[in-house]
Amino acid sequence: MGRLKVAVVDANELSCRTVCTLLELADIPVAPLYSLEDLPEHLRKEEVAVLIVDLDSLPVDNAFFRNLKKQFPQLHILCLSSRIYHPGLEEAMGSHICASLAKPLNSEELFYWLKAISEI
Protein backbone atom coordinates (compact mmCIF):
# COMPACT_ATOMS: atom_id res chain seq x y z
CA MET A 1 0.00 0.00 0.00
CA GLY A 2 1.32 3.45 -0.88
CA ARG A 3 1.88 6.13 1.71
CA LEU A 4 -1.66 7.44 1.81
CA LYS A 5 -2.33 10.17 4.32
CA VAL A 6 -5.61 9.63 6.11
CA ALA A 7 -7.79 11.91 8.23
CA VAL A 8 -10.47 10.50 10.52
CA VAL A 9 -13.34 12.76 11.59
CA ASP A 10 -15.43 11.46 14.46
CA ALA A 11 -17.04 13.45 17.27
CA ASN A 12 -16.58 10.44 19.56
CA GLU A 13 -12.96 10.74 20.66
CA LEU A 14 -12.66 7.09 21.74
CA SER A 15 -13.88 5.66 18.43
CA CYS A 16 -11.74 8.15 16.51
CA ARG A 17 -8.64 7.06 18.43
CA THR A 18 -9.52 3.39 17.86
CA VAL A 19 -9.55 3.84 14.08
CA CYS A 20 -6.41 5.99 14.19
CA THR A 21 -4.55 3.41 16.27
CA LEU A 22 -5.48 0.69 13.79
CA LEU A 23 -4.05 2.79 10.94
CA GLU A 24 -0.94 3.76 12.90
CA LEU A 25 -0.20 0.09 13.62
CA ALA A 26 -0.25 -0.46 9.84
CA ASP A 27 2.21 2.45 9.44
CA ILE A 28 -0.36 4.68 7.72
CA PRO A 29 -0.06 8.41 8.52
CA VAL A 30 -3.32 9.50 10.13
CA ALA A 31 -4.73 12.63 11.75
CA PRO A 32 -7.63 12.50 14.20
CA LEU A 33 -10.20 15.30 13.99
CA TYR A 34 -13.12 15.57 16.37
CA SER A 35 -15.28 18.13 14.58
CA LEU A 36 -16.10 19.24 11.05
CA GLU A 37 -14.98 22.81 11.71
CA ASP A 38 -11.30 21.78 11.76
CA LEU A 39 -11.56 19.72 8.58
CA PRO A 40 -11.23 22.31 5.76
CA GLU A 41 -8.14 23.89 7.31
CA HIS A 42 -6.53 20.48 7.78
CA LEU A 43 -7.26 19.47 4.19
CA ARG A 44 -5.75 22.72 2.89
CA LYS A 45 -2.55 22.18 4.90
CA GLU A 46 -2.07 18.43 4.39
CA GLU A 47 -2.22 16.26 1.28
CA VAL A 48 -4.88 13.93 2.62
CA ALA A 49 -5.79 11.14 0.21
CA VAL A 50 -8.49 9.45 2.28
CA LEU A 51 -11.05 10.96 4.62
CA ILE A 52 -12.93 8.67 6.99
CA VAL A 53 -16.15 10.25 8.29
CA ASP A 54 -18.31 8.81 11.06
CA LEU A 55 -21.91 9.30 9.91
CA ASP A 56 -23.30 8.43 13.36
CA SER A 57 -21.58 11.23 15.25
CA LEU A 58 -21.44 14.12 12.74
CA PRO A 59 -24.15 16.32 11.19
CA VAL A 60 -23.38 15.75 7.50
CA ASP A 61 -25.64 15.99 4.45
CA ASN A 62 -25.42 15.85 0.66
CA ALA A 63 -24.33 19.51 0.48
CA PHE A 64 -21.43 18.84 2.86
CA PHE A 65 -20.06 16.03 0.68
CA ARG A 66 -20.74 17.92 -2.57
CA ASN A 67 -18.84 21.00 -1.33
CA LEU A 68 -16.00 18.87 0.05
CA LYS A 69 -15.49 17.10 -3.28
CA LYS A 70 -15.74 20.41 -5.16
CA GLN A 71 -12.94 21.90 -3.01
CA PHE A 72 -10.86 18.69 -2.86
CA PRO A 73 -11.66 16.61 -5.97
CA GLN A 74 -8.82 14.12 -5.38
CA LEU A 75 -10.09 13.24 -1.88
CA HIS A 76 -11.45 9.71 -1.41
CA ILE A 77 -14.20 9.52 1.20
CA LEU A 78 -14.98 6.48 3.30
CA CYS A 79 -17.78 6.52 5.86
CA LEU A 80 -18.40 4.58 9.05
CA SER A 81 -21.89 3.87 10.31
CA SER A 82 -23.88 1.50 12.47
CA ARG A 83 -26.88 1.99 10.16
CA ILE A 84 -27.42 0.40 6.75
CA TYR A 85 -29.57 3.15 5.27
CA HIS A 86 -29.04 6.91 5.42
CA PRO A 87 -32.08 8.79 4.20
CA GLY A 88 -31.05 12.09 2.66
CA LEU A 89 -27.54 10.94 1.70
CA GLU A 90 -28.49 9.17 -1.56
CA GLU A 91 -26.63 11.71 -3.74
CA ALA A 92 -23.51 11.54 -1.58
CA MET A 93 -23.55 7.74 -1.47
CA GLY A 94 -23.93 7.55 -5.24
CA SER A 95 -21.48 10.28 -6.24
CA HIS A 96 -19.05 11.38 -3.54
CA ILE A 97 -18.49 8.50 -1.10
CA CYS A 98 -16.27 5.57 -2.14
CA ALA A 99 -17.64 3.17 0.47
CA SER A 100 -19.64 3.03 3.66
CA LEU A 101 -18.13 0.64 6.20
CA ALA A 102 -20.18 -0.99 8.94
CA LYS A 103 -19.54 -0.60 12.64
CA PRO A 104 -17.93 -2.32 14.36
CA LEU A 105 -15.18 -1.70 11.85
CA ASN A 106 -13.79 -4.74 10.07
CA SER A 107 -10.07 -3.99 9.67
CA GLU A 108 -9.74 -6.29 6.64
CA GLU A 109 -12.47 -4.35 4.83
CA LEU A 110 -10.85 -1.02 5.72
CA PHE A 111 -7.45 -2.14 4.47
CA TYR A 112 -9.04 -3.55 1.31
CA TRP A 113 -10.46 -0.11 0.49
CA LEU A 114 -7.24 1.71 1.37
CA LYS A 115 -5.28 -0.67 -0.89
CA ALA A 116 -7.77 -0.16 -3.72
CA ILE A 117 -7.55 3.64 -3.35
CA SER A 118 -3.75 3.55 -3.26
CA GLU A 119 -3.74 1.75 -6.61
CA ILE A 120 -5.89 4.36 -8.37
C-alpha atoms as one frame of an Amber mdcrd trajectory, in Angstrom:
protein
   0.000   0.000   0.000   1.318   3.449  -0.878   1.879   6.129   1.715  -1.663
   7.441   1.813  -2.334  10.173   4.322  -5.614   9.635   6.111  -7.791  11.912
   8.231 -10.466  10.497  10.525 -13.338  12.760  11.590 -15.426  11.458  14.464
 -17.035  13.448  17.274 -16.580  10.444  19.564 -12.960  10.739  20.661 -12.658
   7.091  21.739 -13.880   5.659  18.433 -11.738   8.147  16.511  -8.640   7.057
  18.433  -9.517   3.394  17.858  -9.553   3.844  14.076  -6.413   5.993  14.187
  -4.551   3.411  16.268  -5.475   0.692  13.791  -4.054   2.793  10.941  -0.938
   3.765  12.904  -0.201   0.094  13.615  -0.252  -0.459   9.840   2.205   2.451
   9.442  -0.358   4.682   7.720  -0.063   8.411   8.524  -3.320   9.498  10.133
  -4.726  12.629  11.749  -7.634  12.503  14.196 -10.196  15.302  13.992 -13.121
  15.570  16.372 -15.277  18.131  14.575 -16.101  19.236  11.049 -14.980  22.806
  11.706 -11.299  21.784  11.764 -11.558  19.718   8.578 -11.231  22.312   5.756
  -8.138  23.888   7.312  -6.530  20.479   7.785  -7.259  19.465   4.189  -5.754
  22.718   2.887  -2.548  22.178   4.899  -2.067  18.431   4.394  -2.216  16.263
   1.280  -4.876  13.935   2.623  -5.792  11.143   0.210  -8.494   9.451   2.284
 -11.054  10.962   4.617 -12.929   8.666   6.989 -16.150  10.246   8.289 -18.312
   8.811  11.062 -21.912   9.296   9.914 -23.301   8.426  13.356 -21.581  11.233
  15.246 -21.444  14.115  12.739 -24.152  16.318  11.192 -23.384  15.750   7.496
 -25.636  15.986   4.453 -25.418  15.853   0.661 -24.331  19.506   0.477 -21.428
  18.839   2.863 -20.055  16.030   0.684 -20.744  17.925  -2.567 -18.836  20.999
  -1.328 -16.005  18.874   0.046 -15.492  17.100  -3.281 -15.739  20.406  -5.155
 -12.940  21.898  -3.009 -10.862  18.690  -2.861 -11.659  16.609  -5.969  -8.825
  14.115  -5.383 -10.093  13.243  -1.884 -11.448   9.712  -1.408 -14.198   9.517
   1.202 -14.984   6.477   3.305 -17.784   6.525   5.863 -18.400   4.577   9.046
 -21.892   3.868  10.307 -23.878   1.504  12.470 -26.876   1.990  10.155 -27.418
   0.395   6.746 -29.575   3.152   5.273 -29.037   6.906   5.422 -32.082   8.794
   4.197 -31.050  12.088   2.662 -27.545  10.938   1.701 -28.486   9.175  -1.556
 -26.633  11.711  -3.735 -23.508  11.545  -1.581 -23.550   7.740  -1.474 -23.933
   7.551  -5.237 -21.476  10.278  -6.240 -19.051  11.376  -3.536 -18.486   8.498
  -1.100 -16.270   5.568  -2.140 -17.643   3.166   0.469 -19.636   3.031   3.664
 -18.134   0.638   6.201 -20.184  -0.987   8.943 -19.543  -0.600  12.640 -17.925
  -2.317  14.363 -15.176  -1.696  11.848 -13.786  -4.737  10.068 -10.071  -3.990
   9.669  -9.740  -6.285   6.638 -12.469  -4.350   4.835 -10.852  -1.021   5.724
  -7.446  -2.144   4.467  -9.036  -3.553   1.305 -10.464  -0.111   0.486  -7.236
   1.706   1.371  -5.279  -0.665  -0.889  -7.768  -0.156  -3.723  -7.547   3.636
  -3.346  -3.750   3.554  -3.258  -3.739   1.746  -6.606  -5.890   4.355  -8.374
